[in-house]
Amino acid sequence: MTRFALTLEYDGGPFMGLQRQNHGPTVQQAVEEAVHAVTGETVTMHSAGRTDSGVHALAMRSHVDIAKDIEPFRLMEALNALLRPAPVAVLACGVVPEDWHARFSCIGRAYEYRIANRRAPLTLEKGMAWHIARPLDAEAMHRAAQALVGRHDFTTFRSAHCQANDPVKTLDRIGVRREGDYVIVEAAARSFLHHQVRSMVGTLALVGQGQWREEQVAEALAAKDRAALGLNAPSEGLYFVRAVYPD
């Protein structure tokens, strides 16, 4: 049995999320079915993250165990051929030790959230960014976001359906910057709560629009109450961008 690490890029729009669901198509299902078509084997794909419906990935790290003797490049090419026309691509494929695990060996995860901040509606990137027509103050958003850095109880910023036992997480970094018509929010941590990034971004957007004071982000965090949340940003602007592993 050989363990193959995969780096996946996908548009989450057509899927019910990364993980298998009973009520619709998922990225995991698409990849597992492609592996079965190549090898005749039924496999289970494990991944560094668990992206929701509509969330995208630029470099999701995953792994599958395969008994068939096949070279990584051949496996990658075959999977990409069979995944079409689904918007999923295998960017890289390699053999890893059997004790390497895409989820449990991961020591850091990074997400990026893209806000299209312009009057005109989106055309080419519809479904790939959150459109906000009202001007955003990215510098104010960045200043307000720094209150979230560090180890905190993030109850305010997690979904009511979050299954994590502990709402305490350490946010290593969060930054907000403007790139032309886009406001980009980057967040990095060992792990995140369900909807944590989207909840933080939605609240920061209120600051950017002048609807919240900068200090209100810290106040919402201290409340440890989901009712104190300003806004949960939509899924289409969120991207899983990086998984970090020990050297």
ABEGO torsion letter per residue (X at the ends): XBBBBBBBBBBAAABAEABBBAAEBBAAAAAAAAAAAAAGBBBBBBBABBBBBGBBBABBBBBBBBABBBBAAAAAAAAAAAAOABBBBBABBBBBBAABBAAAABABBBBBBBBBBBABBBAAABGABBBBABBBBAAAAAAAAAAABEBBBAAAABBAABABABABBBBABBBBBBBEABBBBBBBBABBBBGAAAAAAAAAAAAAAGABBAAAAAAAAAAGBAAABABBBBAAABBBABBBBBX
